[in-house]
Amino acid sequence: MLGRGFFADKNNLNLVSMKQFLQCFPEDVTVKIYKQRIFGITASLIAVVKKT
């Protein structure tokens, strides 16, 4: 409807757990994870990274 069909297709989603998400970052950084919630359900994970 909005011309964003690629992003709406479930085959293009990369669903990961918080543990898998944290493993994407090198060990020498501090990562703060925020959960974006919709109706109480986590919709997205947002990482704020600080290099130490």
PDB file of N, H, CA, C and O in Angstrom:
ATOM      1  N   MET A   1       0.812  -1.190   0.000  1.00  0.00           N
ATOM      2  CA  MET A   1       0.000   0.000   0.000  1.00  0.00           C
ATOM      3  C   MET A   1       0.861   1.261   0.000  1.00  0.00           C
ATOM      4  O   MET A   1       0.508   2.257  -0.632  1.00  0.00           O
ATOM      5  N   LEU A   2       1.988   1.219   0.708  1.00  0.00           N
ATOM      6  H   LEU A   2       2.274   0.410   1.222  1.00  0.00           H
ATOM      7  CA  LEU A   2       2.872   2.381   0.784  1.00  0.00           C
ATOM      8  C   LEU A   2       4.071   2.263  -0.152  1.00  0.00           C
ATOM      9  O   LEU A   2       4.971   3.103  -0.118  1.00  0.00           O
ATOM     10  N   GLY A   3       4.086   1.232  -0.981  1.00  0.00           N
ATOM     11  H   GLY A   3       3.355   0.550  -1.008  1.00  0.00           H
ATOM     12  CA  GLY A   3       5.211   1.041  -1.882  1.00  0.00           C
ATOM     13  C   GLY A   3       6.422   0.436  -1.204  1.00  0.00           C
ATOM     14  O   GLY A   3       7.536   0.521  -1.720  1.00  0.00           O
ATOM     15  N   ARG A   4       6.210  -0.174  -0.052  1.00  0.00           N
ATOM     16  H   ARG A   4       5.305  -0.243   0.368  1.00  0.00           H
ATOM     17  CA  ARG A   4       7.307  -0.779   0.703  1.00  0.00           C
ATOM     18  C   ARG A   4       7.108  -2.284   0.837  1.00  0.00           C
ATOM     19  O   ARG A   4       7.381  -2.859   1.890  1.00  0.00           O
ATOM     20  N   GLY A   5       6.639  -2.909  -0.214  1.00  0.00           N
ATOM     21  H   GLY A   5       6.418  -2.441  -1.070  1.00  0.00           H
ATOM     22  CA  GLY A   5       6.332  -4.334  -0.195  1.00  0.00           C
ATOM     23  C   GLY A   5       7.504  -5.213   0.196  1.00  0.00           C
ATOM     24  O   GLY A   5       7.321  -6.241   0.847  1.00  0.00           O
ATOM     25  N   PHE A   6       8.717  -4.815  -0.197  1.00  0.00           N
ATOM     26  H   PHE A   6       8.867  -3.979  -0.726  1.00  0.00           H
ATOM     27  CA  PHE A   6       9.911  -5.597   0.144  1.00  0.00           C
ATOM     28  C   PHE A   6      10.024  -5.756   1.656  1.00  0.00           C
ATOM     29  O   PHE A   6      10.302  -6.850   2.146  1.00  0.00           O
ATOM     30  N   PHE A   7       9.809  -4.670   2.397  1.00  0.00           N
ATOM     31  H   PHE A   7       9.583  -3.781   1.999  1.00  0.00           H
ATOM     32  CA  PHE A   7       9.973  -4.697   3.854  1.00  0.00           C
ATOM     33  C   PHE A   7       8.814  -5.388   4.549  1.00  0.00           C
ATOM     34  O   PHE A   7       8.958  -5.819   5.693  1.00  0.00           O
ATOM     35  N   ALA A   8       7.685  -5.504   3.898  1.00  0.00           N
ATOM     36  H   ALA A   8       7.568  -5.154   2.968  1.00  0.00           H
ATOM     37  CA  ALA A   8       6.525  -6.157   4.482  1.00  0.00           C
ATOM     38  C   ALA A   8       6.537  -7.662   4.251  1.00  0.00           C
ATOM     39  O   ALA A   8       5.774  -8.387   4.890  1.00  0.00           O
ATOM     40  N   ASP A   9       7.379  -8.139   3.360  1.00  0.00           N
ATOM     41  H   ASP A   9       7.998  -7.550   2.841  1.00  0.00           H
ATOM     42  CA  ASP A   9       7.437  -9.566   3.048  1.00  0.00           C
ATOM     43  C   ASP A   9       8.183 -10.308   4.154  1.00  0.00           C
ATOM     44  O   ASP A   9       9.333  -9.987   4.451  1.00  0.00           O
ATOM     45  N   LYS A  10       7.531 -11.302   4.766  1.00  0.00           N
ATOM     46  H   LYS A  10       6.597 -11.564   4.525  1.00  0.00           H
ATOM     47  CA  LYS A  10       8.149 -12.015   5.885  1.00  0.00           C
ATOM     48  C   LYS A  10       9.422 -12.749   5.480  1.00  0.00           C
ATOM     49  O   LYS A  10      10.245 -13.058   6.342  1.00  0.00           O
ATOM     50  N   ASN A  11       9.607 -13.035   4.195  1.00  0.00           N
ATOM     51  H   ASN A  11       8.938 -12.784   3.495  1.00  0.00           H
ATOM     52  CA  ASN A  11      10.833 -13.693   3.731  1.00  0.00           C
ATOM     53  C   ASN A  11      12.048 -12.782   3.799  1.00  0.00           C
ATOM     54  O   ASN A  11      13.180 -13.257   3.706  1.00  0.00           O
ATOM     55  N   ASN A  12      11.833 -11.481   3.960  1.00  0.00           N
ATOM     56  H   ASN A  12      10.914 -11.095   4.036  1.00  0.00           H
ATOM     57  CA  ASN A  12      12.933 -10.519   4.026  1.00  0.00           C
ATOM     58  C   ASN A  12      13.253 -10.083   5.451  1.00  0.00           C
ATOM     59  O   ASN A  12      14.104  -9.218   5.659  1.00  0.00           O
ATOM     60  N   LEU A  13      12.584 -10.668   6.421  1.00  0.00           N
ATOM     61  H   LEU A  13      11.893 -11.370   6.252  1.00  0.00           H
ATOM     62  CA  LEU A  13      12.843 -10.324   7.817  1.00  0.00           C
ATOM     63  C   LEU A  13      14.007 -11.140   8.352  1.00  0.00           C
ATOM     64  O   LEU A  13      14.186 -12.300   7.981  1.00  0.00           O
ATOM     65  N   ASN A  14      14.788 -10.535   9.217  1.00  0.00           N
ATOM     66  H   ASN A  14      14.642  -9.592   9.518  1.00  0.00           H
ATOM     67  CA  ASN A  14      15.892 -11.221   9.872  1.00  0.00           C
ATOM     68  C   ASN A  14      15.606 -11.191  11.369  1.00  0.00           C
ATOM     69  O   ASN A  14      16.084 -10.308  12.080  1.00  0.00           O
ATOM     70  N   LEU A  15      14.829 -12.156  11.842  1.00  0.00           N
ATOM     71  H   LEU A  15      14.441 -12.873  11.264  1.00  0.00           H
ATOM     72  CA  LEU A  15      14.425 -12.190  13.233  1.00  0.00           C
ATOM     73  C   LEU A  15      15.533 -12.808  14.078  1.00  0.00           C
ATOM     74  O   LEU A  15      15.981 -13.923  13.809  1.00  0.00           O
ATOM     75  N   VAL A  16      15.969 -12.079  15.098  1.00  0.00           N
ATOM     76  H   VAL A  16      15.605 -11.173  15.316  1.00  0.00           H
ATOM     77  CA  VAL A  16      17.017 -12.563  15.988  1.00  0.00           C
ATOM     78  C   VAL A  16      16.599 -12.335  17.429  1.00  0.00           C
ATOM     79  O   VAL A  16      15.802 -11.443  17.723  1.00  0.00           O
ATOM     80  N   SER A  17      17.139 -13.141  18.317  1.00  0.00           N
ATOM     81  H   SER A  17      17.786 -13.865  18.079  1.00  0.00           H
ATOM     82  CA  SER A  17      16.913 -12.946  19.750  1.00  0.00           C
ATOM     83  C   SER A  17      17.852 -11.843  20.236  1.00  0.00           C
ATOM     84  O   SER A  17      18.755 -11.419  19.514  1.00  0.00           O
ATOM     85  N   MET A  18      17.630 -11.386  21.464  1.00  0.00           N
ATOM     86  H   MET A  18      16.897 -11.729  22.051  1.00  0.00           H
ATOM     87  CA  MET A  18      18.510 -10.358  22.013  1.00  0.00           C
ATOM     88  C   MET A  18      19.944 -10.889  22.120  1.00  0.00           C
ATOM     89  O   MET A  18      20.898 -10.152  21.871  1.00  0.00           O
ATOM     90  N   LYS A  19      20.096 -12.151  22.486  1.00  0.00           N
ATOM     91  H   LYS A  19      19.321 -12.750  22.688  1.00  0.00           H
ATOM     92  CA  LYS A  19      21.432 -12.754  22.586  1.00  0.00           C
ATOM     93  C   LYS A  19      22.128 -12.752  21.229  1.00  0.00           C
ATOM     94  O   LYS A  19      23.300 -12.388  21.132  1.00  0.00           O
ATOM     95  N   GLN A  20      21.409 -13.159  20.179  1.00  0.00           N
ATOM     96  H   GLN A  20      20.457 -13.455  20.258  1.00  0.00           H
ATOM     97  CA  GLN A  20      21.983 -13.157  18.832  1.00  0.00           C
ATOM     98  C   GLN A  20      22.330 -11.736  18.391  1.00  0.00           C
ATOM     99  O   GLN A  20      23.355 -11.517  17.746  1.00  0.00           O
ATOM    100  N   PHE A  21      21.488 -10.785  18.734  1.00  0.00           N
ATOM    101  H   PHE A  21      20.655 -10.962  19.258  1.00  0.00           H
ATOM    102  CA  PHE A  21      21.725  -9.388  18.382  1.00  0.00           C
ATOM    103  C   PHE A  21      22.994  -8.878  19.047  1.00  0.00           C
ATOM    104  O   PHE A  21      23.803  -8.210  18.402  1.00  0.00           O
ATOM    105  N   LEU A  22      23.181  -9.183  20.328  1.00  0.00           N
ATOM    106  H   LEU A  22      22.524  -9.726  20.852  1.00  0.00           H
ATOM    107  CA  LEU A  22      24.375  -8.736  21.053  1.00  0.00           C
ATOM    108  C   LEU A  22      25.649  -9.368  20.484  1.00  0.00           C
ATOM    109  O   LEU A  22      26.717  -8.758  20.542  1.00  0.00           O
ATOM    110  N   GLN A  23      25.548 -10.568  19.941  1.00  0.00           N
ATOM    111  H   GLN A  23      24.680 -11.064  19.894  1.00  0.00           H
ATOM    112  CA  GLN A  23      26.710 -11.242  19.366  1.00  0.00           C
ATOM    113  C   GLN A  23      27.181 -10.578  18.075  1.00  0.00           C
ATOM    114  O   GLN A  23      28.257 -10.905  17.573  1.00  0.00           O
ATOM    115  N   CYS A  24      26.406  -9.665  17.539  1.00  0.00           N
ATOM    116  H   CYS A  24      25.533  -9.399  17.947  1.00  0.00           H
ATOM    117  CA  CYS A  24      26.791  -8.940  16.322  1.00  0.00           C
ATOM    118  C   CYS A  24      27.835  -7.853  16.594  1.00  0.00           C
ATOM    119  O   CYS A  24      28.427  -7.313  15.660  1.00  0.00           O
ATOM    120  N   PHE A  25      28.059  -7.537  17.860  1.00  0.00           N
ATOM    121  H   PHE A  25      27.579  -7.976  18.619  1.00  0.00           H
ATOM    122  CA  PHE A  25      28.955  -6.439  18.219  1.00  0.00           C
ATOM    123  C   PHE A  25      30.262  -6.976  18.780  1.00  0.00           C
ATOM    124  O   PHE A  25      30.271  -8.011  19.446  1.00  0.00           O
ATOM    125  N   PRO A  26      31.376  -6.280  18.517  1.00  0.00           N
ATOM    126  CA  PRO A  26      32.659  -6.725  19.080  1.00  0.00           C
ATOM    127  C   PRO A  26      32.664  -6.602  20.598  1.00  0.00           C
ATOM    128  O   PRO A  26      31.884  -5.846  21.177  1.00  0.00           O
ATOM    129  N   GLU A  27      33.547  -7.350  21.225  1.00  0.00           N
ATOM    130  H   GLU A  27      34.180  -7.964  20.755  1.00  0.00           H
ATOM    131  CA  GLU A  27      33.603  -7.376  22.691  1.00  0.00           C
ATOM    132  C   GLU A  27      34.125  -6.082  23.304  1.00  0.00           C
ATOM    133  O   GLU A  27      33.901  -5.831  24.488  1.00  0.00           O
ATOM    134  N   ASP A  28      34.812  -5.257  22.524  1.00  0.00           N
ATOM    135  H   ASP A  28      34.994  -5.461  21.562  1.00  0.00           H
ATOM    136  CA  ASP A  28      35.416  -4.042  23.087  1.00  0.00           C
ATOM    137  C   ASP A  28      34.485  -2.831  23.055  1.00  0.00           C
ATOM    138  O   ASP A  28      34.943  -1.696  23.189  1.00  0.00           O
ATOM    139  N   VAL A  29      33.206  -3.058  22.883  1.00  0.00           N
ATOM    140  H   VAL A  29      32.834  -3.980  22.774  1.00  0.00           H
ATOM    141  CA  VAL A  29      32.235  -1.960  22.911  1.00  0.00           C
ATOM    142  C   VAL A  29      31.189  -2.236  23.984  1.00  0.00           C
ATOM    143  O   VAL A  29      30.897  -3.387  24.310  1.00  0.00           O
ATOM    144  N   THR A  30      30.638  -1.167  24.517  1.00  0.00           N
ATOM    145  H   THR A  30      30.876  -0.233  24.252  1.00  0.00           H
ATOM    146  CA  THR A  30      29.535  -1.267  25.463  1.00  0.00           C
ATOM    147  C   THR A  30      28.245  -1.074  24.681  1.00  0.00           C
ATOM    148  O   THR A  30      28.095  -0.101  23.943  1.00  0.00           O
ATOM    149  N   VAL A  31      27.321  -2.004  24.848  1.00  0.00           N
ATOM    150  H   VAL A  31      27.443  -2.795  25.447  1.00  0.00           H
ATOM    151  CA  VAL A  31      26.067  -1.955  24.087  1.00  0.00           C
ATOM    152  C   VAL A  31      24.901  -1.829  25.060  1.00  0.00           C
ATOM    153  O   VAL A  31      24.765  -2.625  25.990  1.00  0.00           O
ATOM    154  N   LYS A  32      24.069  -0.830  24.838  1.00  0.00           N
ATOM    155  H   LYS A  32      24.179  -0.183  24.083  1.00  0.00           H
ATOM    156  CA  LYS A  32      22.830  -0.657  25.596  1.00  0.00           C
ATOM    157  C   LYS A  32      21.689  -0.972  24.636  1.00  0.00           C
ATOM    158  O   LYS A  32      21.576  -0.359  23.574  1.00  0.00           O
ATOM    159  N   ILE A  33      20.847  -1.927  25.014  1.00  0.00           N
ATOM    160  H   ILE A  33      20.939  -2.425  25.877  1.00  0.00           H
ATOM    161  CA  ILE A  33      19.746  -2.354  24.162  1.00  0.00           C
ATOM    162  C   ILE A  33      18.440  -1.754  24.678  1.00  0.00           C
ATOM    163  O   ILE A  33      18.131  -1.826  25.867  1.00  0.00           O
ATOM    164  N   TYR A  34      17.697  -1.173  23.773  1.00  0.00           N
ATOM    165  H   TYR A  34      17.948  -1.114  22.807  1.00  0.00           H
ATOM    166  CA  TYR A  34      16.364  -0.660  24.075  1.00  0.00           C
ATOM    167  C   TYR A  34      15.357  -1.480  23.283  1.00  0.00           C
ATOM    168  O   TYR A  34      15.597  -1.837  22.129  1.00  0.00           O
ATOM    169  N   LYS A  35      14.235  -1.772  23.913  1.00  0.00           N
ATOM    170  H   LYS A  35      14.041  -1.483  24.851  1.00  0.00           H
ATOM    171  CA  LYS A  35      13.175  -2.520  23.244  1.00  0.00           C
ATOM    172  C   LYS A  35      12.075  -1.545  22.826  1.00  0.00           C
ATOM    173  O   LYS A  35      11.542  -0.806  23.653  1.00  0.00           O
ATOM    174  N   GLN A  36      11.750  -1.552  21.562  1.00  0.00           N
ATOM    175  H   GLN A  36      12.183  -2.153  20.890  1.00  0.00           H
ATOM    176  CA  GLN A  36      10.616  -0.778  21.081  1.00  0.00           C
ATOM    177  C   GLN A  36       9.405  -1.690  21.193  1.00  0.00           C
ATOM    178  O   GLN A  36       9.366  -2.760  20.585  1.00  0.00           O
ATOM    179  N   ARG A  37       8.428  -1.268  21.964  1.00  0.00           N
ATOM    180  H   ARG A  37       8.460  -0.398  22.458  1.00  0.00           H
ATOM    181  CA  ARG A  37       7.267  -2.117  22.215  1.00  0.00           C
ATOM    182  C   ARG A  37       6.010  -1.521  21.601  1.00  0.00           C
ATOM    183  O   ARG A  37       5.808  -0.306  21.595  1.00  0.00           O
ATOM    184  N   ILE A  38       5.179  -2.407  21.089  1.00  0.00           N
ATOM    185  H   ILE A  38       5.343  -3.393  21.094  1.00  0.00           H
ATOM    186  CA  ILE A  38       3.876  -2.037  20.564  1.00  0.00           C
ATOM    187  C   ILE A  38       2.862  -2.948  21.242  1.00  0.00           C
ATOM    188  O   ILE A  38       2.929  -4.169  21.105  1.00  0.00           O
ATOM    189  N   PHE A  39       1.943  -2.365  21.957  1.00  0.00           N
ATOM    190  H   PHE A  39       1.889  -1.373  22.068  1.00  0.00           H
ATOM    191  CA  PHE A  39       0.935  -3.122  22.709  1.00  0.00           C
ATOM    192  C   PHE A  39       1.595  -4.135  23.644  1.00  0.00           C
ATOM    193  O   PHE A  39       1.079  -5.237  23.825  1.00  0.00           O
ATOM    194  N   GLY A  40       2.734  -3.768  24.240  1.00  0.00           N
ATOM    195  H   GLY A  40       3.153  -2.873  24.093  1.00  0.00           H
ATOM    196  CA  GLY A  40       3.422  -4.624  25.197  1.00  0.00           C
ATOM    197  C   GLY A  40       4.294  -5.706  24.591  1.00  0.00           C
ATOM    198  O   GLY A  40       4.938  -6.457  25.323  1.00  0.00           O
ATOM    199  N   ILE A  41       4.329  -5.802  23.266  1.00  0.00           N
ATOM    200  H   ILE A  41       3.805  -5.192  22.672  1.00  0.00           H
ATOM    201  CA  ILE A  41       5.136  -6.818  22.589  1.00  0.00           C
ATOM    202  C   ILE A  41       6.352  -6.143  21.967  1.00  0.00           C
ATOM    203  O   ILE A  41       6.219  -5.105  21.320  1.00  0.00           O
ATOM    204  N   THR A  42       7.541  -6.726  22.157  1.00  0.00           N
ATOM    205  H   THR A  42       7.649  -7.570  22.683  1.00  0.00           H
ATOM    206  CA  THR A  42       8.746  -6.160  21.572  1.00  0.00           C
ATOM    207  C   THR A  42       8.668  -6.245  20.057  1.00  0.00           C
ATOM    208  O   THR A  42       8.540  -7.328  19.487  1.00  0.00           O
ATOM    209  N   ALA A  43       8.748  -5.073  19.408  1.00  0.00           N
ATOM    210  H   ALA A  43       8.852  -4.193  19.871  1.00  0.00           H
ATOM    211  CA  ALA A  43       8.676  -5.005  17.952  1.00  0.00           C
ATOM    212  C   ALA A  43      10.063  -4.861  17.341  1.00  0.00           C
ATOM    213  O   ALA A  43      10.323  -5.371  16.251  1.00  0.00           O
ATOM    214  N   SER A  44      10.955  -4.163  18.046  1.00  0.00           N
ATOM    215  H   SER A  44      10.744  -3.749  18.931  1.00  0.00           H
ATOM    216  CA  SER A  44      12.306  -3.923  17.530  1.00  0.00           C
ATOM    217  C   SER A  44      13.285  -3.829  18.685  1.00  0.00           C
ATOM    218  O   SER A  44      12.926  -3.468  19.806  1.00  0.00           O
ATOM    219  N   LEU A  45      14.540  -4.164  18.380  1.00  0.00           N
ATOM    220  H   LEU A  45      14.832  -4.457  17.470  1.00  0.00           H
ATOM    221  CA  LEU A  45      15.638  -3.945  19.317  1.00  0.00           C
ATOM    222  C   LEU A  45      16.500  -2.828  18.755  1.00  0.00           C
ATOM    223  O   LEU A  45      16.850  -2.834  17.575  1.00  0.00           O
ATOM    224  N   ILE A  46      16.838  -1.872  19.606  1.00  0.00           N
ATOM    225  H   ILE A  46      16.554  -1.868  20.565  1.00  0.00           H
ATOM    226  CA  ILE A  46      17.650  -0.731  19.196  1.00  0.00           C
ATOM    227  C   ILE A  46      18.929  -0.749  20.018  1.00  0.00           C
ATOM    228  O   ILE A  46      18.880  -0.819  21.246  1.00  0.00           O
ATOM    229  N   ALA A  47      20.072  -0.688  19.346  1.00  0.00           N
ATOM    230  H   ALA A  47      20.111  -0.631  18.349  1.00  0.00           H
ATOM    231  CA  ALA A  47      21.358  -0.723  20.037  1.00  0.00           C
ATOM    232  C   ALA A  47      22.005   0.656  20.028  1.00  0.00           C
ATOM    233  O   ALA A  47      22.089   1.318  18.994  1.00  0.00           O
ATOM    234  N   VAL A  48      22.458   1.069  21.206  1.00  0.00           N
ATOM    235  H   VAL A  48      22.390   0.531  22.046  1.00  0.00           H
ATOM    236  CA  VAL A  48      23.275   2.275  21.319  1.00  0.00           C
ATOM    237  C   VAL A  48      24.646   1.782  21.754  1.00  0.00           C
ATOM    238  O   VAL A  48      24.787   1.151  22.802  1.00  0.00           O
ATOM    239  N   VAL A  49      25.653   2.075  20.945  1.00  0.00           N
ATOM    240  H   VAL A  49      25.539   2.588  20.094  1.00  0.00           H
ATOM    241  CA  VAL A  49      26.984   1.501  21.138  1.00  0.00           C
ATOM    242  C   VAL A  49      27.969   2.582  21.531  1.00  0.00           C
ATOM    243  O   VAL A  49      27.998   3.664  20.945  1.00  0.00           O
ATOM    244  N   LYS A  50      28.778   2.269  22.537  1.00  0.00           N
ATOM    245  H   LYS A  50      28.754   1.390  23.013  1.00  0.00           H
ATOM    246  CA  LYS A  50      29.842   3.174  22.974  1.00  0.00           C
ATOM    247  C   LYS A  50      31.141   2.394  22.973  1.00  0.00           C
ATOM    248  O   LYS A  50      31.270   1.373  23.649  1.00  0.00           O
ATOM    249  N   LYS A  51      32.089   2.881  22.216  1.00  0.00           N
ATOM    250  H   LYS A  51      31.984   3.710  21.668  1.00  0.00           H
ATOM    251  CA  LYS A  51      33.391   2.218  22.179  1.00  0.00           C
ATOM    252  C   LYS A  51      34.151   2.541  23.456  1.00  0.00           C
ATOM    253  O   LYS A  51      34.218   3.695  23.881  1.00  0.00           O
ATOM    254  N   THR A  52      34.725   1.502  24.061  1.00  0.00           N
ATOM    255  H   THR A  52      34.670   0.565  23.716  1.00  0.00           H
ATOM    256  CA  THR A  52      35.460   1.714  25.319  1.00  0.00           C
ATOM    257  C   THR A  52      36.936   1.810  25.096  1.00  0.00           C
ATOM    258  O   THR A  52      37.694   1.987  26.050  1.00  0.00           O
TER     259      THR A  52
END
